[in-house]
């Protein structure tokens, strides 16, 4: 059995790509106020939500159950509108590697899309492939897109 893999989904959004990206790049703490299945998040270590040394603790609902994990921003590529988040601890402890990669894409027709990639490596063969994450990320993307399209302010965005 394969222990490592990638899951990828791409979703069209109505929000301008730059605005969607900036929510994650500069206002990550607002995700809990917009995404229905994200119940709470807090700065666990560090002083800045977006510094690579900072650790955030997330509480969320996936597959009808409450889960928790910690997260760190591993890399931000402003030019390509790409952010890599490293998840660990809590319900992610069964994975050696668990990364969420957000890419906001500008399409040739002027529209935008969000590509989520989950890059993972399981600790052993008994650990399930994280398929539930694809539904969680898809629903969260729709929640954020709907919120931003309505023009509701998110700390200055």
VMD Tcl script that draws the C-alpha trace (Angstrom):
set ca {
  {0.00 0.00 0.00}
  {1.15 3.52 -0.80}
  {1.78 5.67 2.26}
  {2.28 9.03 0.49}
  {0.07 10.85 -1.95}
  {-1.58 14.02 -3.17}
  {-5.21 15.00 -3.45}
  {-6.11 17.98 -5.64}
  {-9.31 19.89 -6.28}
  {-9.87 23.05 -8.30}
  {-12.93 25.24 -7.75}
  {-14.09 28.25 -9.70}
  {-14.77 31.35 -7.59}
  {-16.67 34.56 -8.23}
  {-14.44 36.67 -6.00}
  {-11.46 38.38 -7.65}
  {-8.47 36.10 -7.10}
  {-6.36 38.72 -5.32}
  {-9.09 39.39 -2.76}
  {-9.52 35.66 -2.02}
  {-5.75 35.19 -1.68}
  {-5.38 38.19 0.65}
  {-7.85 36.70 3.12}
  {-5.45 33.79 3.65}
  {-2.27 35.86 3.32}
  {-3.18 38.71 5.67}
  {-6.43 37.88 7.50}
  {-6.18 34.15 8.28}
  {-7.78 34.69 11.70}
  {-11.02 35.68 9.92}
  {-11.52 32.21 8.40}
  {-13.23 31.05 11.60}
  {-15.82 33.83 11.20}
  {-16.67 32.90 7.61}
  {-16.35 29.11 7.27}
  {-19.31 27.25 8.76}
  {-17.35 24.11 9.68}
  {-14.46 26.02 11.29}
  {-15.51 26.47 14.91}
  {-12.53 28.15 16.51}
  {-8.93 29.01 15.98}
  {-6.39 30.71 18.16}
  {-2.79 31.74 18.05}
  {-1.08 28.95 19.98}
  {2.55 30.12 19.71}
  {4.05 33.33 18.40}
  {2.83 36.90 18.05}
  {1.77 37.09 14.39}
  {-0.78 34.95 12.57}
  {1.27 34.92 9.37}
  {4.84 34.44 10.57}
  {6.37 31.06 9.78}
  {7.31 30.57 13.46}
  {3.73 31.04 14.65}
  {1.50 28.06 15.41}
  {-2.29 28.23 15.23}
  {-4.67 25.73 16.86}
  {-7.79 24.94 14.80}
  {-11.07 23.28 15.82}
  {-13.30 22.20 12.94}
  {-16.00 19.73 11.93}
  {-15.29 17.12 9.29}
  {-17.40 14.08 8.47}
  {-19.77 15.11 11.29}
  {-17.08 14.96 13.99}
  {-15.12 17.67 15.81}
  {-11.40 17.62 15.00}
  {-8.37 19.65 16.03}
  {-4.91 20.28 14.66}
  {-2.09 22.78 14.72}
  {-0.96 24.73 11.67}
  {2.04 26.76 10.56}
  {2.52 28.82 7.43}
  {5.42 27.13 5.68}
  {5.70 29.30 2.57}
  {3.97 32.30 1.00}
  {4.50 33.05 -2.69}
  {2.75 36.41 -3.23}
  {3.61 36.57 -6.92}
  {1.96 33.22 -7.71}
  {-0.74 33.59 -5.03}
  {0.30 30.37 -3.35}
  {0.50 29.49 0.37}
  {1.70 26.23 1.90}
  {0.37 25.35 5.35}
  {1.91 22.56 7.46}
  {-0.61 20.75 9.70}
  {0.38 18.60 12.67}
  {-0.74 17.38 16.08}
  {-4.30 16.68 17.13}
  {-6.10 14.61 14.52}
  {-3.17 14.93 12.11}
  {-0.87 12.85 14.33}
  {-1.32 9.79 12.08}
  {0.57 11.52 9.28}
  {4.31 12.10 9.00}
  {3.60 14.91 6.53}
  {0.36 16.82 6.02}
  {0.43 20.00 3.95}
  {-2.39 22.09 2.55}
  {-1.39 24.11 -0.48}
  {-3.64 26.96 -1.58}
  {-3.18 28.38 -5.08}
  {-5.41 31.12 -6.46}
  {-5.41 31.04 -10.24}
  {-6.34 33.79 -12.69}
  {-7.90 32.23 -15.78}
  {-7.47 33.52 -19.35}
  {-11.17 34.45 -19.50}
  {-10.79 36.80 -16.52}
  {-12.30 34.42 -13.97}
  {-10.50 32.99 -10.95}
  {-10.19 29.55 -9.39}
  {-8.83 28.06 -6.20}
  {-6.70 24.93 -6.30}
  {-6.25 23.02 -3.05}
  {-3.57 20.34 -2.86}
  {-3.18 18.01 0.10}
  {0.32 16.55 0.21}
  {0.47 13.78 2.81}
  {2.43 10.82 4.09}
  {0.75 8.35 6.44}
  {2.53 6.81 9.43}
  {1.35 3.34 8.43}
  {-1.00 1.44 6.10}
  {-3.94 1.54 8.55}
  {-4.25 5.33 8.31}
  {-7.02 6.41 5.95}
  {-6.43 8.58 2.91}
  {-7.63 12.09 3.94}
  {-10.53 12.22 1.45}
  {-12.81 14.05 3.92}
  {-10.52 17.04 3.64}
  {-11.52 17.59 0.00}
  {-15.17 18.08 0.99}
  {-14.14 20.30 3.92}
  {-11.95 22.51 1.71}
  {-14.58 22.68 -1.06}
  {-17.32 23.75 1.36}
  {-15.00 26.23 3.08}
  {-14.02 27.73 -0.27}
  {-17.70 28.19 -1.17}
  {-18.36 29.79 2.25}
  {-15.50 32.27 1.81}
  {-16.36 33.02 -1.81}
  {-20.01 33.68 -0.95}
  {-19.00 35.95 1.92}
  {-16.56 37.96 -0.18}
  {-18.90 38.21 -3.17}
  {-21.61 39.72 -0.94}
  {-19.10 42.48 -0.28}
  {-19.05 41.90 3.43}
  {-15.97 43.44 4.98}
  {-13.33 41.22 6.50}
  {-10.97 43.51 8.43}
  {-10.39 45.91 5.57}
  {-10.59 43.54 2.61}
}
mol new
graphics top color blue
foreach p $ca { graphics top sphere $p radius 0.5 }
foreach p [lrange $ca 0 end-1] q [lrange $ca 1 end] { graphics top cylinder $p $q radius 0.2 }
display resetview
